[in-house]
């Protein structure tokens, strides 16, 4: 089980999203908390070391710290704007 940290900036982005997509994103965040990383993709370039999880047309960008089992959500945004 991982601990999820959602910074204020990511939480504000999440609040702007419609409720149907919010539910989908929350379910994906729960998957992260349970340690389900299937189909997650490691990012390249300036985002190296971070991962992304798909949630419909939205992406959850996160940083996984293995030693202490903490996941920090970096950004939650539409796929056109996230990178």
C-alpha positions in Angstrom: 0.0 0.0 0.0 1.4 3.4 -1.0 0.8 6.8 0.6 -0.5 9.3 -1.9 0.4 13.0 -1.6 -1.7 15.5 -3.6 -0.2 19.0 -3.6 -2.6 22.0 -3.6 -1.8 22.8 -7.3 -2.7 19.2 -8.4 -5.9 19.3 -6.2 -6.9 22.6 -7.8 -6.5 21.2 -11.2 -8.6 18.2 -10.2 -11.4 20.5 -8.9 -11.7 22.2 -12.3 -12.5 18.8 -14.0 -16.1 17.7 -14.5 -17.5 15.3 -11.9 -17.7 12.2 -14.3 -14.0 12.5 -15.1 -13.2 13.3 -11.4 -14.7 9.9 -10.4 -12.5 8.1 -13.0 -9.4 10.0 -11.8 -10.2 9.2 -8.2 -10.5 5.5 -9.1 -7.1 5.6 -10.8 -5.6 7.3 -7.8 -6.9 4.5 -5.7 -5.2 2.0 -8.0 -2.0 3.9 -7.4 -2.5 3.6 -3.7 -3.0 -0.1 -4.0 0.2 -0.4 -6.1 -1.5 -1.2 -9.4 0.9 0.3 -12.0 -0.2 -1.7 -15.0 -0.1 0.2 -18.3 1.6 3.2 -16.6 4.3 4.7 -18.7 7.7 6.1 -17.7 8.2 9.6 -19.1 11.3 10.7 -21.0 13.2 13.9 -21.5 12.8 16.6 -18.9 10.2 14.5 -17.1 12.5 11.5 -16.7 11.9 9.6 -13.5 8.2 10.4 -13.5 5.3 8.2 -14.6 1.9 8.8 -16.1 -1.4 7.0 -15.6 -4.2 7.3 -18.2 -7.6 8.3 -16.9 -9.8 8.7 -20.1 -8.7 12.0 -21.8 -6.8 13.0 -18.6 -3.3 12.1 -17.4 -2.0 11.7 -13.9 1.7 12.5 -13.7 3.3 11.1 -10.6 6.6 10.5 -8.9 7.1 7.1 -7.2 9.6 6.9 -4.3 10.2 3.2 -3.7 12.1 3.4 -0.4 9.3 4.9 1.6 6.3 3.9 -0.6 5.2 7.4 -1.3 3.6 8.6 -4.5 3.5 12.3 -5.1 1.0 13.5 -7.8 2.7 16.2 -9.9 -0.1 17.2 -12.3 -3.6 16.2 -13.3 -4.6 17.7 -16.6 -6.1 17.0 -20.0 -3.8 15.1 -22.3 -3.3 18.1 -24.6 -2.0 20.2 -21.7 -0.2 17.8 -19.3 3.3 17.7 -20.8 
